[in-house]
């Protein structure tokens, strides 16, 4: 169990002025791309940073890393990914956001740091001050002025470097963002694009006419017009997506689960299950013990399910939009505590199996009517499986990163499943990052490693 202590400050870096990179293949006349209801519900910034620690005898070879990345983006990546140089625009007539391919540009920043990578401590520990390694556009820019992609390359005093990305979730989900990073890395290695065709047509995820809402969808709640929650549905009043900070009443900790612990949980399930299903069931059970005092209360866990292969017809390889919807599992606290662990696992499996083509279409139709976002309230939390995105395999020509993952933004209802840098993506270790009120966190510690 760990929590971060390293704090990065402005004086630790020197940043050059942003350079605007545009696409040579931007369509003329300007193209406007439809954004699905799934896209509309997730308009917020996602920040990801990768650290590369190189031995001294190779550090001089990274002097050109900024130029290499910048050229790869401008000369190759922004061909198929031309839309990443666009901007979001709210259409008053349709009351929706659109993606305007106006070639306003991707922002690129070069930076140097007086720090060495080892000064940053354990890179596996989420650290909100790592945002210094990601270029953030002005906080008060309007949505239609805010870049959809920024890239910052930072060289450290030891010769190592980091590459930080800011993307907008309305344009790319985790899988499609990961594919874009992989394509950029491949270009930097001199191997060209891995994904030959990028599919940015999202009309296959349009709401049906007539609408058919077949399920109650209690995993979502209607968006209050005055809500500050980040969502494209609030775009007329929304400026740049708000920067979340850690709640002062919450404490955040990282819990490491070794491959052996995961194997033990899967055996304890007494049924065939994945590592994801086992760890989510375990966290759900332990967290419920820590936060609920009334055993008759209903406890709910939310998690994302990729619908690329679940809808009909399936989405093509290279699909660039959001293709994940929220699944859920719920049960009375008393059942989670008193019934065998297999009960918890079966509930998670039921939640995943619930997501069919009809269910996904019903979600899209529900969002057309009610708008809204995942219902993380009243003890409900959302598990986000970053460790499955393969970020620790990204190679820009200098080997795999020492670590890669999100810059935590402090949303207390989200639990992040991160790769363990000691094990690597293929090693099976999972780090669990979560926040709770101090007294509840003390109770969680009593249950989290009860395996």
C-alpha positions in Angstrom: 0.0 0.0 0.0 1.5 3.3 -1.1 0.7 6.9 -1.7 2.7 9.5 -3.6 4.9 12.1 -1.9 6.9 13.5 -4.9 5.7 17.0 -6.0 6.7 18.5 -9.3 6.7 22.3 -9.5 6.8 24.9 -12.4 10.5 25.7 -11.7 11.4 22.0 -12.3 10.8 22.5 -16.1 11.5 24.9 -18.9 9.0 24.7 -21.6 9.3 26.2 -25.1 6.3 27.9 -26.7 3.8 25.5 -28.2 4.1 24.8 -32.0 1.0 24.2 -34.0 1.1 21.1 -36.2 -1.5 20.9 -39.0 -2.5 18.1 -41.4 -1.5 18.3 -45.0 -4.5 16.1 -45.8 -7.2 18.1 -44.2 -10.4 17.9 -46.4 -11.6 20.9 -48.3 -14.3 22.1 -48.0 -14.3 21.7 -44.2 -15.7 18.4 -43.0 -18.1 18.1 -40.1 -18.1 14.7 -38.3 -21.1 13.4 -36.4 -20.5 12.5 -32.8 -22.5 9.7 -31.2 -24.4 9.9 -28.0 -21.6 7.9 -26.4 -19.1 10.5 -27.6 -21.4 13.3 -26.4 -21.4 12.0 -22.8 -17.6 12.0 -22.3 -16.3 15.4 -23.3 -13.3 15.8 -21.0 -9.6 15.8 -21.2 -7.6 12.6 -20.7 -3.9 13.0 -19.8 -1.4 10.2 -20.3 2.4 10.2 -19.8 5.1 7.7 -20.7 8.5 7.7 -19.0 11.6 6.3 -20.7 14.7 5.7 -18.6 17.8 5.1 -20.7 21.4 4.2 -19.6 24.0 7.0 -19.8 25.8 5.5 -22.9 22.5 5.8 -24.9 21.2 9.1 -23.5 22.9 11.3 -26.1 20.8 9.5 -28.8 17.6 11.0 -27.4 18.7 14.6 -28.2 16.5 14.4 -31.3 13.5 12.8 -29.7 11.4 16.0 -29.8 12.2 16.5 -33.5 11.5 12.9 -34.3 8.1 13.0 -32.6 7.1 16.3 -34.1 8.0 15.2 -37.6 6.2 11.9 -37.2 3.0 13.7 -36.1 3.1 16.5 -38.8 4.3 14.4 -41.7 2.6 11.1 -41.2 0.2 10.7 -38.3 -2.0 13.7 -39.2 -2.7 12.1 -42.5 -5.2 9.4 -41.4 -5.7 11.3 -38.1 -6.4 14.6 -39.7 -9.5 15.1 -37.5 -7.3 15.3 -34.4 -6.2 18.8 -35.7 -9.9 19.9 -35.6 -12.0 21.4 -32.9 -15.3 20.7 -31.2 -18.2 22.9 -32.2 -21.7 23.1 -30.8 -24.5 23.1 -33.3 -27.4 25.2 -32.0 -29.9 23.7 -34.4 -29.3 20.1 -33.5 -28.4 20.9 -29.9 -25.3 18.6 -30.2 -21.6 18.8 -30.5 -19.9 18.1 -33.8 -16.2 17.5 -34.8 -15.2 20.3 -37.2 -12.2 19.3 -39.2 -10.9 22.9 -39.6 -7.1 22.0 -39.3 -6.7 24.4 -36.3 -3.9 22.1 -35.3 -2.3 19.8 -32.7 -0.2 21.6 -30.1 3.4 20.3 -29.6 5.7 21.4 -26.8 9.4 20.6 -26.1 10.6 20.9 -22.5 13.7 20.2 -20.4 13.7 19.3 -16.7 16.5 19.8 -14.2 15.2 16.5 -12.5 16.4 13.0 -13.1 13.9 10.3 -13.6 14.9 8.7 -10.3 14.0 11.9 -8.6 10.4 11.2 -9.4 10.3 8.2 -7.2 8.1 5.2 -8.0 6.6 6.0 -11.4 3.8 3.4 -10.7 2.4 5.7 -8.1 -0.2 8.0 -9.6 0.8 11.6 -9.1 -1.4 14.6 -9.9 1.7 16.9 -10.3 2.8 14.8 -13.3 0.5 17.1 -15.2 3.6 19.3 -15.7 4.7 16.7 -18.2 1.5 17.2 -20.3 0.7 20.4 -22.1 -2.6 21.9 -21.0 -4.1 24.5 -23.2 -5.4 27.7 -21.5 -8.0 26.8 -18.8 -10.3 29.5 -20.0 -10.4 28.9 -23.7 -13.8 28.1 -25.1 -14.5 24.5 -26.2 -14.2 25.4 -29.9 -10.8 26.9 -29.3 -9.3 24.0 -27.3 -7.0 21.6 -29.0 -8.1 17.9 -29.2 -4.6 16.7 -29.0 -1.5 18.1 -27.3 1.9 16.4 -27.1 4.8 17.3 -24.8 8.3 15.8 -24.9 10.3 16.4 -21.8 14.0 15.5 -21.5 15.4 14.9 -18.1 18.9 15.7 -16.7 19.7 12.0 -16.7 19.1 11.7 -20.5 15.7 10.0 -20.1 12.6 11.6 -21.4 8.8 11.5 -21.1 6.1 11.9 -23.7 2.8 13.4 -22.4 -0.5 13.4 -24.3 -3.7 15.2 -23.7 -6.6 13.9 -25.7 -10.4 14.6 -25.6 -12.4 11.6 -24.7 -15.2 12.7 -27.0 -13.0 11.9 -29.9 -11.1 8.8 -28.8 -11.8 6.1 -26.2 -9.1 4.2 -24.5 -8.7 1.6 -27.2 -8.6 4.1 -30.1 -6.3 6.4 -28.2 -4.0 3.5 -27.5 -4.0 2.6 -31.2 -3.1 6.2 -32.1 -0.1 6.1 -29.6 1.0 2.8 -31.1 0.8 4.2 -34.6 2.9 7.2 -33.6 5.5 5.0 -31.9 5.7 2.8 -35.0 6.3 5.9 -37.2 9.0 7.1 -34.8 10.7 3.6 -35.1 10.7 4.0 -38.9 8.1 1.3 -39.4 5.2 3.5 -40.6 1.5 3.2 -39.6 0.4 0.0 -38.1 -3.3 0.7 -38.7 -3.7 1.4 -42.4 -7.2 2.7 -42.3 -8.8 4.8 -39.5 -12.6 4.7 -39.5 -14.0 7.9 -38.1 -17.6 7.5 -39.3 -19.7 7.2 -36.1 -23.2 7.2 -37.8 -23.5 3.4 -37.1 -23.9 4.4 -33.5 -26.8 6.9 -34.1 -30.0 6.6 -32.1 -32.7 4.6 -33.7 -35.8 6.2 -35.3 -38.2 5.5 -33.7 -36.4 5.3 -30.4 -36.7 2.0 -28.4 -35.5 2.1 -24.8 -35.8 -1.5 -23.7 -34.1 -1.3 -20.3 -34.3 1.0 -17.3 -30.6 1.9 -17.5 -30.1 2.7 -13.8 -26.4 2.7 -14.5 -26.9 6.2 -15.9 -28.4 9.3 -14.4 -30.0 12.3 -16.2 -27.7 15.3 -16.5 -28.9 18.3 -14.5 -28.7 21.4 -16.8 -26.8 23.2 -14.0 -24.4 20.3 -13.4 -20.6 20.9 -13.6 -20.0 17.4 -14.7 -17.9 17.2 -17.9 -20.2 16.3 -20.7 -20.7 17.4 -24.3 -24.4 17.7 -23.4 -23.5 20.9 -21.4 -21.5 22.3 -24.3 -23.3 25.7 -24.7 -22.1 26.8 -21.2 -19.1 24.5 -21.1 -15.6 26.0 -21.6 -12.5 23.9 -21.6 -13.2 20.7 -19.6 -12.8 21.4 -15.8 -9.6 20.4 -14.0 -10.6 18.1 -11.2 -8.5 18.2 -8.1 -8.2 15.8 -5.2 -11.0 16.2 -2.7 -9.7 17.5 0.6 -11.9 15.1 2.6 -10.6 12.1 0.7 -7.4 10.2 1.0 -6.0 8.2 -1.9 -3.9 5.1 -1.8 -2.4 2.5 -4.2 -2.9 -1.2 -3.4 -0.6 -3.7 -5.3 -1.9 -7.1 -6.2 0.8 -9.5 -7.4 0.2 -12.2 -10.0 0.0 -14.8 -7.3 -2.7 -12.8 -5.5 -4.7 -12.5 -8.7 -4.4 -16.3 -9.3 -5.6 -16.9 -5.7 -8.7 -14.8 -6.3 -9.5 -16.6 -9.6 -9.3 -19.9 -7.8 -11.4 -18.6 -5.0 -14.1 -17.7 -7.5 -14.8 -21.4 -8.1 -15.8 -20.6 -11.7 -14.0 -19.7 -14.8 -13.3 -16.0 -14.7 -10.9 -13.4 -16.0 -8.4 -11.4 -13.9 -10.6 -8.4 -14.4 -13.7 -10.1 -13.1 -11.9 -11.4 -10.1 -10.2 -8.2 -9.1 -13.4 -6.1 -9.6 -15.5 -8.5 -7.6 -12.9 -8.4 -4.8 -12.7 -4.6 -4.7 -16.5 -4.3 -4.8 -16.8 -6.7 -1.9 -14.1 -5.1 0.2 -15.2 -1.5 -0.6 -18.8 -2.4 0.3 -17.7 -3.7 3.7 -15.8 -0.4 4.3 -18.4 2.2 3.3 -21.9 0.7 4.1 -23.3 0.4 7.6 -26.7 -0.8 6.6 -26.5 -4.3 5.3 -29.8 -4.0 3.5 -28.4 -1.2 1.3 -27.8 -1.9 -2.4 -24.2 -1.7 -3.5 -23.4 -1.1 -7.2 -20.2 -1.2 -9.2 -19.9 0.2 -12.7 -17.4 -0.7 -15.4 -16.9 -0.2 -19.1 -17.6 -2.8 -21.8 -16.3 -2.5 -25.3 -19.1 -3.0 -27.8 -17.0 -3.1 -31.0 -17.7 -6.8 -31.5 -21.1 -6.9 -29.7 -23.2 -4.7 -31.9 -24.5 -5.7 -35.4 -22.8 -5.2 -37.7 -19.5 -5.1 -35.7 -17.5 -2.0 -35.8 -14.5 -2.2 -38.2 -10.9 -2.4 -37.0 -9.5 1.1 -36.7 -12.7 2.6 -35.4 -11.7 5.9 -33.8 -14.8 6.8 -31.8 -16.1 5.8 -28.4 -17.3 2.2 -28.4 -17.6 1.5 -24.7 -20.8 1.7 -22.6 -21.3 1.4 -18.9 -22.1 -2.1 -17.4 -23.1 -2.7 -13.8 -23.4 -5.3 -11.1 -25.5 -4.7 -8.0 -26.5 -6.7 -4.8 -27.4 -6.1 -1.3 -24.5 -5.5 1.0 -25.5 -8.5 3.2 -25.3 -10.8 0.2 -21.9 -9.5 -0.8 -20.5 -10.1 2.7 -22.2 -13.3 3.7 -22.3 -15.2 0.4 -19.3 -16.9 -1.2 -16.9 -14.9 -3.3 -18.3 -16.8 -6.3 -21.5 -14.9 -5.8 -19.7 -11.6 -6.4 -17.8 -12.9 -9.4 -21.0 -14.2 -11.0 -22.6 -10.8 -10.6 -19.7 -9.2 -12.4 -20.0 -11.7 -15.2 -23.7 -11.2 -15.5 -23.1 -7.4 -15.9 -20.7 -8.1 -18.8 -23.0 -10.6 -20.4 -25.9 -8.2 -20.2 -24.3 -6.0 -22.8 -25.7 -7.2 -26.1 -26.5 -5.4 -29.4 -30.0 -4.6 -28.2 -28.8 -3.4 -24.8 -26.2 -1.1 -26.4 -28.7 0.3 -28.8 -31.1 0.9 -25.9 -28.3 2.9 -24.1 -27.8 5.0 -27.1 -31.5 5.7 -27.4 -31.7 6.5 -23.6 -28.9 9.0 -24.0 -30.8 10.6 -26.9 -33.7 11.3 -24.6 -32.2 11.8 -21.2 -28.6 12.7 -21.8 -26.6 12.0 -18.7 -23.6 10.2 -17.4 -22.7 7.1 -15.3 -24.5 7.0 -11.9 -21.5 7.3 -9.6 -23.4 8.4 -6.5 -24.7 6.9 -3.2 -21.7 4.7 -2.8 -21.6 3.6 -6.5 -18.2 3.7 -8.1 -16.7 3.2 -11.5 -13.8 0.8 -12.3 -11.5 1.8 -15.2 -9.1 -0.8 -16.4 -6.1 1.2 -17.7 -3.8 -1.8 -17.2 -5.4 -3.6 -20.2 -4.4 -0.9 -22.7 -0.8 -2.1 -23.1 0.8 1.2 -22.4 4.0 -0.3 -21.1 4.7 -1.9 -24.5 5.0 1.5 -26.3 8.4 1.8 -28.1 9.3 5.1 -29.8 12.6 3.7 -30.9 14.4 3.8 -27.5 12.9 0.7 -25.9 9.8 0.2 -23.8 8.9 2.8 -21.2 9.8 2.5 -17.5 6.1 3.3 -16.9 3.1 4.6 -18.8 -0.3 5.6 -17.5 -2.8 8.3 -16.7 -2.2 11.5 -14.9 -4.7 11.2 -12.1 -7.3 13.9 -11.9 -8.8 13.1 -8.5 -12.3 11.9 -9.3 -13.1 10.1 -6.1 -15.8 7.8 -7.5 -13.4 6.2 -9.9 -11.1 3.3 -9.1 -8.2 2.8 -11.5 -6.7 -0.5 -12.3 -3.1 0.2 -13.4 -0.2 -1.9 -14.6 2.5 -2.8 -12.0 5.8 -1.4 -13.4 7.6 -4.2 -11.5 5.6 -6.9 -13.3 5.0 -5.2 -16.7 1.8 -5.5 -18.7 2.3 -9.2 -19.3 3.4 -10.0 -15.8 -0.1 -10.1 -14.3 0.4 -7.6 -11.5 -2.4 -5.0 -11.0 -2.2 -1.8 -9.0 -5.5 -0.5 -7.6 -5.8 3.3 -7.1 -8.8 4.6 -5.2 -9.9 7.3 -2.9 -12.1 7.2 0.2 -12.8 9.3 3.3 -10.1 8.7 5.9 -12.2 6.6 8.3 -13.6 4.5 5.4 -10.1 4.0 4.1 -9.0 2.7 7.5 -11.8 0.2 7.3 -10.9 -0.8 3.7 -7.4 -1.6 4.8 -8.8 -4.3 7.0 -10.5 -6.0 4.1 -8.6 -5.2 0.9 -6.0 -7.9 1.3 -8.4 -10.5 2.8 -8.0 -13.0 -0.1 
